[in-house]
Amino acid sequence: MSFQLLHHGAVDGVTGSCHELRLQEGPGILVDCGMFQGQECSSGGACEEHPGIEFAVGHIRALVVTHVHLDHVGRIPYLMAAGFAGPILCSEPSALLLPLVLEDAVKTGITRDAGLLQSFLTRLQALIVPLPYGKWRDIDTGTTTTLSVKLQPAGHILGSAYVLARVKTGARSQVLGAEEIPGGNHPPGSSMAPTTGMPSLICFSGDLGAPHAPLLPAPRPPWRADVLVLESTYGDRLHEGRRTRRVRLQGIIETALRDRGVVLIPAFSIGRTQELLYEIEDIIHRNRERFAAQGLTWEDLEIIVDSPLALRYTQVYRQLQNFWDQEAQRRVRAGRHPLSFEQMTVIDRHEDHLAAVDYLQRKARPCVVIAASGMCSGGRIVNYLKALLGDPRTDVVFVGYQAQGTPGRDIQTWGPRGGYVFLEGNRYDIRARIHTLTGYSAHADRSNLVNFVKGMRRRPVEVRLVHGDRQARQVLAAELRKVLRPAIGRIVEHC
């Protein structure tokens, strides 16, 4: 009996994650169904401007969601419109967050009609099936082949998971559809599970978090996997350590405040915003008796979170403290409030947002502004950038990956050279200081990814690298070959 792995996104870049496990008899499951961003697209032509489903869905028995970032779930409305009516399996925190994420996505990109929106949310809620971590769940395939899935914590954002899929047949399993990379030990197009009659295990990493990230426990690899579909977003680099990044963030804020300027931090509403609040609260706590700048103590520094969606997510994060790591729970027991501290100001109403942008443009009041979107391709951060990029007292701090073709990538690339960026069709010169703190990435780096594979007691027969630019995949593949050969049979850089 055989199964096939198909990839409908995140093959040539980092967005649009969508992977299919299809049994030879025909039924299959999807792992994620994400939106493309920037210039990235699928081989079938789906892209940011045309985000439809370009593959058949009638045989898909379930969708398994690794986490609720839009590049992993943003095409779910289109999947449902294409006829998918199976269960949507996800972790318990993701079950609470997913409707919030998709409600906003539908409002922004599809319709604001209240009736249509409510109809969609009602259908969506009926499909969501929360799964506890570490518990197997059988999928009804309608065949004699048994297909089960299990979620394990991935440490990326609250509720994130990697997926183990178990395929049990009476004969040796075979994986079809992969191209052979030179140097492998197996014939082109297949890789064999190690033992006749033994279940095949396929691991979909989703997005793995870095160890020692704020709030969440580090991911632990599975005991074994025959095939590993592994993200490679930062497969070509190493992150700064947590202490180093905290010191750098503090230094950037202090420099900006000395100039009486504004620090702009583009951040996704879910995950990165909460991690930044957690880290900034700790900086303020450690330096509460020091001056951040002349005449301004750290305790008087205002942190503006300008995102109604981030507010909703942060409230859910606070409700789910039992999923936080031990360090975060110790802070709560000590009377601290890592996600809701005195210096925070949350802006909800659009009118208040516009007033804040206007005020900061005129007065340049020293403060820190956290706003979405993380790649500057939309959301309230765009208005701040249009107003403040031309001010040399402004600092823009990137704390996450910027996809090719996004305004964030352009600012990151051309800003340090005194360049310009187009925002909503208009050109804006960049005089602000531009910083990149890779240590705040919620993604594992090259060393973390290699260690995830090394941590498996029985190494994969095949590793497929997805969710990364070409250079990231190539560098990670070379490192895996160097460190793990001959324990791994085949490494596929392009799926």
The 8 nearest C-alpha neighbors of each residue, nearest first, counted from 0:
[[1, 172, 170, 168, 171, 173, 23, 2],
 [2, 0, 173, 172, 23, 174, 22, 3],
 [1, 3, 22, 23, 174, 21, 175, 173],
 [2, 4, 175, 21, 174, 20, 176, 22],
 [3, 5, 20, 19, 21, 176, 6, 2],
 [6, 4, 19, 18, 3, 7, 20, 176],
 [5, 7, 18, 8, 17, 19, 4, 494],
 [8, 6, 17, 18, 41, 5, 16, 9],
 [7, 9, 15, 16, 17, 41, 10, 6],
 [10, 8, 466, 16, 13, 14, 15, 12],
 [9, 11, 465, 8, 12, 466, 494, 493],
 [12, 10, 9, 468, 469, 467, 13, 39],
 [13, 11, 468, 467, 9, 466, 10, 14],
 [12, 14, 466, 467, 9, 232, 468, 15],
 [15, 13, 35, 70, 9, 16, 12, 36],
 [14, 16, 33, 35, 34, 8, 70, 9],
 [17, 15, 9, 8, 33, 71, 14, 32],
 [16, 18, 32, 31, 8, 7, 30, 33],
 [19, 17, 6, 30, 29, 7, 5, 31],
 [18, 20, 29, 5, 4, 28, 21, 6],
 [19, 21, 4, 27, 28, 3, 29, 5],
 [22, 20, 27, 3, 2, 26, 19, 25],
 [21, 23, 2, 24, 25, 26, 27, 3],
 [22, 24, 2, 25, 1, 21, 0, 3],
 [23, 25, 22, 26, 142, 21, 2, 144],
 [24, 26, 23, 22, 21, 58, 27, 140],
 [27, 25, 58, 22, 21, 140, 59, 24],
 [26, 28, 21, 59, 20, 22, 60, 58],
 [29, 27, 61, 59, 20, 60, 19, 62],
 [28, 30, 19, 62, 18, 31, 63, 20],
 [29, 31, 63, 18, 62, 17, 64, 19],
 [32, 30, 17, 64, 71, 72, 63, 16],
 [33, 31, 17, 72, 71, 74, 75, 16],
 [71, 32, 34, 70, 15, 72, 73, 16],
 [35, 33, 70, 15, 73, 74, 69, 71],
 [34, 36, 15, 47, 14, 46, 39, 40],
 [37, 35, 47, 39, 14, 38, 34, 402],
 [36, 38, 404, 405, 39, 403, 402, 47],
 [39, 37, 404, 403, 36, 40, 46, 47],
 [40, 38, 37, 35, 36, 12, 46, 14],
 [39, 41, 46, 45, 35, 44, 38, 42],
 [42, 40, 8, 43, 45, 44, 7, 46],
 [41, 43, 44, 40, 7, 45, 8, 10],
 [44, 42, 41, 53, 45, 54, 7, 40],
 [43, 45, 41, 42, 40, 46, 53, 49],
 [46, 44, 50, 41, 40, 49, 43, 51],
 [47, 45, 40, 49, 50, 35, 48, 44],
 [46, 48, 35, 36, 50, 49, 34, 37],
 [47, 49, 46, 50, 45, 35, 36, 51],
 [50, 48, 46, 45, 47, 51, 44, 52],
 [51, 49, 45, 46, 47, 48, 34, 74],
 [52, 50, 77, 49, 45, 53, 74, 78],
 [53, 51, 54, 78, 77, 50, 81, 45],
 [52, 54, 43, 51, 45, 55, 44, 7],
 [55, 53, 52, 56, 43, 7, 51, 81],
 [56, 54, 57, 53, 58, 52, 59, 81],
 [57, 55, 59, 58, 83, 54, 82, 81],
 [56, 58, 59, 55, 83, 82, 60, 26],
 [57, 59, 26, 56, 27, 60, 25, 55],
 [60, 58, 27, 28, 56, 57, 61, 26],
 [61, 59, 85, 28, 27, 58, 26, 140],
 [62, 60, 28, 85, 86, 59, 87, 63],
 [61, 63, 29, 87, 28, 30, 88, 86],
 [62, 64, 30, 88, 87, 31, 89, 29],
 [65, 63, 31, 89, 66, 30, 88, 62],
 [64, 66, 160, 159, 205, 161, 31, 63],
 [67, 65, 159, 64, 68, 158, 93, 160],
 [66, 68, 97, 72, 69, 93, 71, 96],
 [69, 67, 71, 70, 66, 72, 269, 73],
 [70, 68, 73, 72, 71, 34, 33, 67],
 [69, 71, 33, 34, 14, 15, 68, 73],
 [33, 70, 72, 69, 16, 31, 32, 68],
 [73, 71, 33, 69, 32, 75, 74, 67],
 [72, 74, 69, 34, 33, 75, 70, 71],
 [73, 75, 33, 77, 34, 32, 76, 72],
 [74, 76, 78, 77, 73, 72, 32, 79],
 [77, 75, 79, 78, 74, 80, 73, 105],
 [76, 78, 80, 74, 75, 79, 51, 81],
 [79, 77, 75, 81, 80, 76, 83, 52],
 [80, 78, 83, 76, 82, 81, 77, 75],
 [79, 81, 77, 82, 78, 76, 83, 75],
 [82, 80, 78, 79, 83, 77, 52, 56],
 [83, 81, 79, 80, 84, 78, 56, 57],
 [82, 84, 79, 78, 85, 81, 56, 57],
 [85, 83, 82, 79, 86, 126, 60, 61],
 [84, 86, 61, 60, 83, 87, 126, 62],
 [85, 87, 126, 61, 127, 88, 62, 128],
 [88, 86, 127, 62, 126, 128, 63, 61],
 [89, 87, 63, 128, 129, 86, 127, 62],
 [90, 88, 64, 129, 130, 93, 63, 94],
 [89, 91, 130, 93, 129, 92, 158, 131],
 [90, 92, 129, 94, 93, 130, 131, 89],
 [93, 91, 158, 94, 95, 90, 96, 157],
 [94, 92, 96, 158, 90, 95, 91, 97],
 [95, 93, 91, 92, 97, 96, 129, 89],
 [94, 96, 93, 92, 97, 98, 91, 99],
 [95, 97, 93, 99, 94, 98, 100, 92],
 [96, 98, 100, 99, 93, 94, 67, 95],
 [99, 97, 101, 100, 96, 102, 95, 120],
 [100, 98, 102, 96, 97, 101, 103, 95],
 [101, 99, 97, 103, 98, 102, 104, 96],
 [100, 102, 104, 98, 103, 99, 105, 97],
 [103, 101, 99, 105, 104, 100, 98, 106],
 [102, 104, 106, 101, 100, 105, 107, 99],
 [105, 103, 101, 107, 106, 102, 108, 100],
 [104, 106, 109, 108, 102, 107, 103, 110],
 [107, 105, 111, 103, 110, 104, 108, 109],
 [108, 106, 104, 105, 103, 109, 110, 111],
 [107, 109, 105, 104, 106, 110, 103, 111],
 [110, 108, 105, 106, 107, 111, 104, 76],
 [111, 109, 106, 112, 105, 108, 107, 116],
 [110, 112, 106, 113, 116, 109, 105, 107],
 [111, 113, 115, 110, 114, 116, 106, 117],
 [114, 112, 116, 115, 111, 117, 110, 118],
 [115, 113, 117, 116, 112, 118, 119, 111],
 [116, 114, 118, 112, 117, 113, 119, 110],
 [115, 117, 113, 119, 118, 114, 112, 120],
 [116, 118, 120, 114, 119, 115, 121, 113],
 [119, 117, 115, 121, 116, 120, 114, 122],
 [118, 120, 116, 122, 117, 121, 123, 115],
 [121, 119, 123, 117, 122, 118, 124, 116],
 [120, 122, 118, 124, 123, 119, 117, 125],
 [123, 121, 119, 125, 120, 124, 118, 126],
 [122, 124, 120, 126, 125, 121, 119, 127],
 [123, 125, 121, 127, 126, 122, 120, 98],
 [124, 126, 122, 123, 127, 121, 128, 86],
 [127, 125, 86, 123, 124, 87, 128, 122],
 [128, 126, 87, 124, 125, 86, 88, 129],
 [127, 129, 88, 87, 126, 130, 86, 89],
 [130, 128, 91, 90, 89, 94, 88, 127],
 [129, 131, 90, 89, 91, 132, 128, 88],
 [132, 130, 90, 134, 91, 133, 129, 150],
 [131, 133, 150, 151, 134, 130, 90, 152],
 [132, 134, 151, 150, 149, 131, 135, 152],
 [135, 133, 149, 132, 131, 136, 150, 130],
 [134, 136, 149, 148, 147, 137, 133, 150],
 [137, 135, 147, 148, 149, 134, 138, 130],
 [136, 138, 147, 146, 139, 148, 135, 145],
 [139, 137, 146, 147, 140, 136, 60, 61],
 [138, 140, 141, 137, 60, 146, 142, 145],
 [141, 139, 142, 26, 138, 60, 146, 144],
 [140, 142, 139, 143, 26, 144, 138, 145],
 [143, 141, 140, 144, 24, 145, 139, 26],
 [142, 144, 145, 141, 168, 140, 167, 24],
 [145, 143, 142, 168, 167, 146, 166, 140],
 [144, 146, 167, 166, 143, 147, 168, 137],
 [145, 147, 166, 138, 165, 137, 144, 167],
 [148, 146, 137, 165, 136, 138, 164, 135],
 [149, 147, 164, 136, 163, 135, 165, 137],
 [148, 150, 135, 163, 134, 162, 133, 136],
 [151, 149, 162, 132, 160, 133, 161, 163],
 [150, 152, 160, 132, 161, 133, 153, 162],
 [153, 151, 160, 218, 154, 159, 161, 132],
 [152, 154, 160, 218, 207, 159, 161, 155],
 [155, 153, 208, 217, 218, 215, 216, 152],
 [156, 154, 208, 441, 207, 153, 159, 206],
 [157, 155, 270, 159, 154, 158, 441, 66],
 [158, 156, 159, 92, 270, 155, 215, 316],
 [157, 159, 92, 93, 90, 156, 66, 160],
 [160, 158, 66, 153, 156, 65, 157, 155],
 [161, 159, 153, 152, 65, 151, 150, 162],
 [160, 162, 204, 205, 151, 153, 203, 150],
 [163, 161, 150, 203, 202, 149, 160, 164],
 [162, 164, 202, 149, 148, 201, 150, 203],
 [163, 165, 148, 201, 200, 147, 202, 162],
 [166, 164, 200, 147, 146, 199, 198, 148],
 [165, 167, 146, 199, 198, 145, 200, 164],
 [168, 166, 198, 145, 144, 165, 199, 146],
 [169, 167, 144, 170, 196, 0, 166, 198],
 [168, 170, 196, 167, 171, 195, 0, 197],
 [171, 169, 196, 168, 195, 0, 172, 197],
 [170, 172, 195, 196, 0, 192, 173, 194],
 [173, 171, 1, 0, 192, 170, 191, 199],
 [172, 174, 1, 191, 190, 2, 189, 175],
 [173, 175, 189, 2, 190, 3, 1, 191],
 [176, 174, 3, 189, 188, 177, 2, 173],
 [175, 177, 188, 3, 4, 178, 189, 174],
 [178, 176, 188, 175, 179, 189, 494, 491],
 [179, 177, 188, 187, 180, 176, 491, 494],
 [178, 180, 187, 181, 188, 177, 183, 491],
 [179, 181, 491, 183, 182, 178, 490, 489],
 [182, 180, 183, 179, 489, 184, 490, 491],
 [181, 183, 180, 184, 489, 179, 488, 490],
 [184, 182, 489, 181, 488, 185, 180, 179],
 [183, 185, 488, 182, 489, 186, 485, 181],
 [186, 184, 183, 190, 187, 189, 488, 489],
 [185, 187, 189, 188, 184, 179, 190, 183],
 [188, 186, 179, 189, 178, 185, 177, 190],
 [187, 189, 177, 176, 178, 175, 179, 186],
 [190, 188, 175, 174, 187, 186, 173, 177],
 [189, 191, 174, 173, 185, 460, 192, 461],
 [190, 192, 173, 193, 172, 189, 174, 171],
 [191, 193, 172, 194, 199, 225, 173, 171],
 [194, 192, 191, 195, 197, 225, 171, 460],
 [193, 195, 197, 192, 196, 171, 198, 191],
 [196, 194, 171, 197, 170, 193, 172, 192],
 [197, 195, 170, 169, 171, 194, 168, 198],
 [196, 198, 194, 195, 199, 167, 171, 193],
 [199, 197, 167, 166, 165, 200, 196, 168],
 [198, 200, 166, 165, 192, 225, 197, 167],
 [201, 199, 165, 224, 225, 164, 198, 202],
 [200, 202, 226, 164, 224, 163, 225, 227],
 [203, 201, 163, 227, 162, 224, 228, 204],
 [204, 202, 228, 162, 205, 161, 227, 229],
 [203, 205, 161, 229, 206, 202, 228, 230],
 [204, 206, 161, 65, 203, 207, 230, 160],
 [207, 205, 204, 155, 230, 442, 208, 153],
 [208, 206, 153, 155, 443, 442, 154, 205],
 [209, 207, 155, 154, 442, 443, 441, 153],
 [208, 210, 443, 442, 212, 441, 211, 447],
 [211, 209, 217, 212, 208, 218, 216, 443],
 [210, 212, 213, 209, 217, 241, 216, 215],
 [213, 211, 210, 209, 215, 214, 208, 441],
 [214, 212, 274, 215, 211, 277, 278, 327],
 [213, 215, 323, 324, 327, 212, 274, 216],
 [214, 216, 324, 323, 154, 213, 212, 217],
 [217, 215, 324, 154, 218, 214, 323, 211],
 [216, 218, 210, 154, 215, 211, 219, 209],
 [219, 217, 153, 154, 152, 216, 220, 208],
 [218, 220, 217, 221, 451, 152, 153, 454],
 [221, 219, 451, 454, 455, 218, 222, 452],
 [222, 220, 223, 455, 219, 224, 454, 456],
 [221, 223, 455, 456, 457, 220, 224, 454],
 [222, 224, 457, 221, 455, 456, 458, 225],
 [223, 225, 200, 459, 226, 201, 202, 227],
 [224, 226, 459, 460, 200, 201, 192, 199],
 [225, 227, 201, 461, 459, 224, 462, 460],
 [226, 228, 462, 202, 229, 201, 203, 463],
 [229, 227, 463, 203, 462, 464, 202, 204],
 [230, 228, 464, 204, 227, 463, 465, 203],
 [229, 231, 466, 465, 464, 232, 206, 204],
 [230, 232, 234, 467, 233, 466, 472, 465],
 [233, 231, 467, 234, 466, 230, 13, 471],
 [234, 232, 444, 235, 231, 236, 445, 471],
 [233, 235, 445, 471, 231, 475, 232, 444],
 [234, 236, 471, 474, 233, 445, 475, 470],
 [237, 235, 233, 445, 234, 444, 238, 471],
 [236, 238, 444, 445, 239, 446, 235, 233],
 [239, 237, 438, 437, 444, 240, 236, 440],
 [238, 240, 438, 244, 243, 437, 241, 237],
 [241, 239, 243, 242, 438, 244, 238, 245],
 [240, 242, 244, 243, 245, 239, 438, 211],
 [241, 243, 245, 244, 240, 246, 239, 247],
 [244, 242, 246, 240, 241, 245, 239, 247],
 [243, 245, 247, 241, 246, 242, 438, 248],
 [244, 246, 248, 242, 247, 243, 249, 241],
 [247, 245, 249, 243, 244, 248, 250, 242],
 [248, 246, 250, 244, 249, 245, 251, 243],
 [249, 247, 245, 251, 250, 246, 244, 252],
 [248, 250, 246, 252, 247, 251, 245, 253],
 [251, 249, 247, 253, 248, 252, 246, 254],
 [250, 252, 248, 254, 253, 249, 247, 255],
 [251, 253, 255, 249, 250, 254, 256, 248],
 [252, 254, 256, 250, 291, 255, 251, 249],
 [255, 253, 251, 257, 256, 252, 250, 258],
 [256, 254, 252, 260, 258, 253, 257, 251],
 [255, 257, 259, 253, 258, 365, 254, 260],
 [256, 258, 254, 292, 259, 255, 253, 293],
 [257, 259, 256, 255, 260, 392, 254, 365],
 [260, 258, 256, 365, 257, 364, 255, 363],
 [259, 261, 392, 365, 255, 393, 258, 363],
 [260, 262, 393, 365, 366, 367, 263, 394],
 [261, 263, 367, 394, 395, 393, 368, 366],
 [264, 262, 395, 368, 394, 367, 396, 369],
 [263, 265, 369, 396, 395, 266, 368, 397],
 [266, 264, 373, 370, 371, 369, 372, 380],
 [267, 265, 373, 371, 272, 271, 372, 370],
 [266, 268, 373, 371, 372, 269, 271, 272],
 [269, 267, 309, 272, 371, 266, 308, 270],
 [268, 270, 267, 271, 312, 272, 309, 273],
 [271, 269, 156, 273, 272, 274, 268, 267],
 [270, 272, 274, 273, 267, 266, 269, 275],
 [273, 271, 275, 274, 268, 270, 266, 269],
 [272, 274, 276, 275, 270, 271, 277, 313],
 [275, 273, 277, 271, 276, 272, 213, 278],
 [276, 274, 278, 272, 277, 273, 279, 271],
 [277, 275, 279, 273, 278, 274, 338, 280],
 [276, 278, 337, 274, 275, 280, 279, 338],
 [277, 279, 275, 281, 280, 276, 274, 282],
 [280, 278, 282, 276, 281, 277, 275, 283],
 [281, 279, 283, 277, 278, 282, 337, 276],
 [280, 282, 284, 278, 279, 283, 285, 277],
 [283, 281, 279, 285, 284, 280, 286, 278],
 [282, 284, 280, 286, 287, 281, 285, 297],
 [285, 283, 281, 287, 282, 286, 280, 298],
 [284, 286, 282, 283, 287, 281, 288, 280],
 [287, 285, 283, 289, 288, 284, 282, 297],
 [286, 288, 284, 283, 298, 297, 289, 285],
 [287, 289, 286, 290, 296, 297, 298, 285],
 [290, 288, 286, 287, 296, 291, 297, 298],
 [289, 291, 296, 292, 295, 297, 293, 288],
 [290, 292, 297, 296, 253, 295, 289, 256],
 [293, 291, 295, 257, 290, 256, 294, 253],
 [292, 294, 295, 290, 257, 291, 296, 256],
 [293, 295, 292, 296, 290, 291, 299, 257],
 [296, 294, 292, 293, 290, 291, 299, 297],
 [297, 295, 290, 291, 299, 298, 289, 300],
 [296, 298, 291, 300, 299, 287, 283, 290],
 [297, 299, 296, 287, 300, 283, 342, 288],
 [300, 298, 296, 297, 295, 301, 342, 291],
 [299, 301, 297, 298, 366, 342, 302, 296],
 [300, 302, 342, 366, 343, 303, 299, 367],
 [303, 301, 343, 367, 342, 344, 368, 366],
 [304, 302, 368, 344, 345, 343, 305, 367],
 [305, 303, 345, 369, 306, 368, 370, 344],
 [306, 304, 346, 370, 345, 303, 369, 347],
 [305, 307, 309, 308, 370, 304, 347, 346],
 [308, 306, 347, 310, 309, 311, 305, 346],
 [307, 309, 311, 306, 310, 268, 312, 103],
 [310, 308, 268, 312, 306, 311, 307, 313],
 [309, 311, 307, 313, 308, 312, 314, 306],
 [310, 312, 308, 314, 309, 313, 307, 315],
 [313, 311, 309, 315, 314, 310, 269, 316],
 [312, 314, 316, 310, 315, 311, 309, 317],
 [313, 315, 317, 311, 312, 316, 310, 318],
 [316, 314, 318, 312, 317, 313, 319, 311],
 [317, 315, 313, 319, 314, 318, 312, 320],
 [316, 318, 314, 315, 319, 320, 313, 338],
 [319, 317, 315, 316, 320, 314, 321, 313],
 [320, 318, 316, 321, 317, 322, 315, 92],
 [321, 319, 323, 322, 317, 318, 316, 328],
 [320, 322, 319, 323, 328, 324, 318, 317],
 [321, 323, 320, 319, 324, 215, 157, 158],
 [324, 322, 320, 214, 215, 321, 327, 328],
 [323, 325, 215, 216, 214, 327, 326, 328],
 [324, 326, 328, 327, 329, 323, 216, 214],
 [327, 325, 329, 328, 324, 330, 214, 323],
 [328, 326, 330, 329, 325, 214, 324, 323],
 [327, 329, 325, 331, 330, 326, 332, 324],
 [330, 328, 332, 326, 331, 327, 325, 333],
 [331, 329, 333, 327, 328, 332, 335, 326],
 [330, 332, 335, 328, 334, 333, 329, 336],
 [331, 333, 329, 334, 330, 328, 335, 327],
 [334, 332, 330, 331, 335, 329, 328, 336],
 [335, 333, 331, 332, 330, 336, 329, 337],
 [334, 336, 331, 330, 333, 337, 332, 340],
 [335, 337, 339, 340, 338, 331, 334, 330],
 [338, 336, 277, 280, 339, 335, 340, 276],
 [339, 337, 336, 276, 277, 340, 273, 313],
 [340, 338, 336, 337, 343, 341, 276, 342],
 [339, 341, 336, 342, 343, 338, 337, 280],
 [340, 342, 343, 339, 344, 298, 301, 336],
 [341, 343, 301, 340, 302, 300, 344, 299],
 [344, 342, 302, 341, 340, 303, 301, 345],
 [343, 345, 303, 302, 304, 346, 342, 301],
 [346, 344, 304, 303, 305, 347, 343, 310],
 [347, 345, 305, 304, 348, 352, 306, 351],
 [346, 348, 307, 306, 345, 349, 305, 351],
 [349, 347, 351, 350, 346, 352, 307, 306],
 [350, 348, 352, 351, 353, 347, 346, 354],
 [349, 351, 353, 352, 348, 354, 347, 355],
 [352, 350, 354, 348, 349, 353, 355, 346],
 [351, 353, 349, 355, 350, 354, 346, 356],
 [354, 352, 356, 350, 355, 351, 357, 349],
 [353, 355, 351, 357, 352, 356, 358, 350],
 [356, 354, 358, 352, 353, 357, 359, 351],
 [357, 355, 353, 359, 354, 358, 383, 360],
 [356, 358, 354, 360, 355, 359, 353, 361],
 [359, 357, 355, 361, 360, 356, 362, 354],
 [360, 358, 363, 362, 356, 361, 357, 364],
 [359, 361, 357, 358, 363, 362, 386, 356],
 [360, 362, 358, 359, 363, 357, 364, 356],
 [361, 363, 359, 364, 358, 360, 357, 365],
 [364, 362, 359, 260, 360, 361, 365, 261],
 [363, 365, 362, 359, 259, 366, 260, 261],
 [366, 364, 259, 260, 261, 256, 363, 367],
 [367, 365, 261, 301, 302, 364, 300, 262],
 [366, 368, 262, 302, 261, 303, 263, 301],
 [369, 367, 303, 263, 304, 262, 264, 302],
 [370, 368, 264, 304, 265, 303, 263, 305],
 [369, 371, 380, 305, 265, 266, 306, 304],
 [372, 370, 266, 267, 373, 378, 380, 265],
 [371, 373, 375, 378, 267, 374, 377, 266],
 [372, 374, 266, 267, 265, 371, 375, 399],
 [375, 373, 407, 376, 401, 372, 405, 406],
 [376, 374, 407, 372, 377, 406, 373, 381],
 [377, 375, 374, 406, 405, 372, 407, 378],
 [378, 376, 375, 372, 381, 379, 380, 371],
 [377, 379, 372, 371, 380, 381, 376, 375],
 [378, 380, 381, 382, 371, 370, 377, 383],
 [379, 381, 370, 383, 371, 382, 378, 384],
 [380, 382, 384, 379, 383, 375, 377, 378],
 [383, 381, 385, 384, 380, 379, 386, 356],
 [384, 382, 386, 380, 381, 385, 356, 387],
 [385, 383, 381, 388, 387, 386, 382, 380],
 [384, 386, 382, 383, 387, 388, 381, 427],
 [385, 387, 383, 384, 360, 382, 388, 356],
 [386, 388, 384, 390, 389, 385, 383, 360],
 [389, 387, 384, 429, 431, 390, 430, 385],
 [388, 390, 430, 429, 387, 428, 431, 391],
 [389, 391, 387, 392, 388, 393, 431, 430],
 [392, 390, 431, 430, 393, 389, 432, 388],
 [391, 393, 260, 390, 258, 431, 394, 255],
 [394, 392, 431, 261, 260, 391, 390, 262],
 [393, 395, 432, 262, 431, 433, 263, 261],
 [396, 394, 263, 433, 262, 264, 434, 432],
 [395, 397, 434, 264, 435, 433, 263, 398],
 [398, 396, 435, 399, 434, 436, 264, 265],
 [397, 399, 436, 439, 440, 437, 435, 396],
 [400, 398, 440, 397, 401, 437, 439, 373],
 [399, 401, 402, 440, 398, 374, 397, 232],
 [402, 400, 408, 374, 407, 399, 403, 405],
 [403, 401, 405, 408, 404, 37, 400, 36],
 [402, 404, 405, 37, 408, 38, 401, 39],
 [403, 405, 37, 38, 402, 408, 406, 409],
 [404, 406, 37, 407, 408, 403, 402, 376],
 [407, 405, 409, 408, 375, 376, 410, 374],
 [406, 408, 374, 375, 410, 405, 409, 401],
 [407, 409, 401, 411, 405, 406, 410, 412],
 [410, 408, 406, 412, 411, 407, 413, 420],
 [411, 409, 414, 407, 413, 412, 408, 406],
 [410, 412, 408, 409, 414, 413, 407, 433],
 [413, 411, 409, 410, 414, 408, 415, 416],
 [414, 412, 418, 416, 410, 415, 409, 411],
 [413, 415, 410, 418, 417, 416, 429, 411],
 [416, 414, 417, 413, 433, 432, 412, 411],
 [417, 415, 413, 414, 418, 412, 429, 419],
 [418, 416, 414, 415, 429, 430, 413, 419],
 [419, 417, 413, 414, 416, 429, 428, 420],
 [418, 420, 428, 429, 427, 413, 426, 414],
 [421, 419, 427, 426, 410, 409, 422, 428],
 [420, 422, 426, 425, 424, 427, 423, 419],
 [423, 421, 425, 424, 420, 426, 406, 381],
 [424, 422, 425, 421, 381, 426, 377, 376],
 [423, 425, 422, 421, 426, 420, 427, 406],
 [424, 426, 421, 422, 423, 427, 420, 385],
 [425, 427, 421, 420, 422, 419, 428, 424],
 [428, 426, 420, 419, 421, 429, 425, 385],
 [429, 427, 419, 389, 418, 430, 420, 426],
 [428, 430, 419, 388, 389, 414, 431, 418],
 [429, 431, 389, 391, 390, 388, 417, 428],
 [432, 430, 391, 393, 388, 394, 429, 390],
 [431, 433, 394, 395, 393, 430, 434, 391],
 [432, 434, 395, 394, 415, 396, 414, 431],
 [435, 433, 396, 397, 395, 436, 432, 394],
 [434, 436, 397, 396, 437, 398, 433, 411],
 [437, 435, 398, 438, 439, 397, 434, 244],
 [438, 436, 439, 440, 238, 398, 435, 239],
 [437, 439, 239, 238, 436, 440, 244, 240],
 [440, 438, 398, 437, 436, 441, 399, 244],
 [439, 441, 399, 442, 437, 438, 398, 400],
 [440, 442, 208, 155, 209, 439, 443, 271],
 [443, 441, 208, 440, 207, 209, 206, 444],
 [442, 444, 209, 208, 447, 207, 448, 441],
 [445, 443, 233, 447, 237, 446, 234, 238],
 [446, 444, 234, 448, 447, 236, 237, 235],
 [445, 447, 449, 448, 444, 450, 237, 443],
 [448, 446, 450, 444, 443, 445, 449, 451],
 [449, 447, 451, 445, 450, 446, 443, 444],
 [448, 450, 446, 452, 451, 447, 453, 445],
 [451, 449, 453, 447, 452, 448, 454, 446],
 [452, 450, 448, 454, 449, 220, 453, 447],
 [451, 453, 449, 450, 454, 455, 448, 458],
 [454, 452, 450, 455, 451, 449, 483, 458],
 [455, 453, 451, 452, 450, 220, 456, 222],
 [456, 454, 222, 457, 223, 453, 458, 452],
 [455, 457, 222, 223, 458, 454, 453, 221],
 [458, 456, 223, 455, 222, 459, 224, 225],
 [457, 459, 455, 487, 223, 486, 456, 224],
 [460, 458, 225, 461, 224, 226, 487, 227],
 [461, 459, 488, 225, 487, 226, 489, 458],
 [460, 462, 489, 226, 459, 488, 490, 227],
 [463, 461, 227, 490, 226, 228, 491, 489],
 [464, 462, 491, 228, 490, 229, 227, 492],
 [463, 465, 229, 492, 230, 228, 491, 231],
 [464, 466, 230, 10, 467, 9, 229, 231],
 [467, 465, 13, 9, 230, 231, 12, 232],
 [466, 468, 232, 13, 231, 12, 465, 471],
 [467, 469, 12, 471, 470, 11, 472, 13],
 [470, 468, 472, 471, 473, 467, 11, 12],
 [469, 471, 473, 472, 468, 474, 235, 467],
 [470, 472, 235, 234, 468, 474, 469, 473],
 [471, 473, 469, 475, 470, 474, 231, 492],
 [474, 472, 470, 476, 475, 471, 469, 477],
 [473, 475, 477, 235, 471, 476, 472, 470],
 [474, 476, 234, 478, 472, 477, 473, 235],
 [477, 475, 473, 479, 478, 474, 472, 480],
 [476, 478, 480, 474, 475, 479, 481, 473],
 [477, 479, 475, 481, 476, 480, 482, 474],
 [480, 478, 476, 482, 481, 483, 477, 475],
 [481, 479, 484, 477, 478, 483, 482, 476],
 [482, 480, 478, 479, 483, 477, 484, 476],
 [481, 483, 479, 480, 478, 484, 449, 453],
 [484, 482, 486, 480, 479, 481, 485, 487],
 [485, 483, 486, 480, 487, 482, 481, 479],
 [484, 486, 487, 483, 488, 480, 482, 184],
 [485, 487, 484, 483, 458, 488, 459, 460],
 [488, 486, 460, 485, 484, 459, 489, 458],
 [487, 489, 460, 184, 183, 461, 486, 485],
 [488, 490, 461, 183, 487, 462, 460, 491],
 [491, 489, 462, 461, 463, 492, 180, 476],
 [490, 492, 463, 493, 180, 462, 464, 489],
 [493, 491, 464, 472, 490, 463, 473, 494],
 [494, 492, 491, 10, 464, 465, 463, 11],
 [493, 10, 491, 492, 177, 6, 463, 465]]
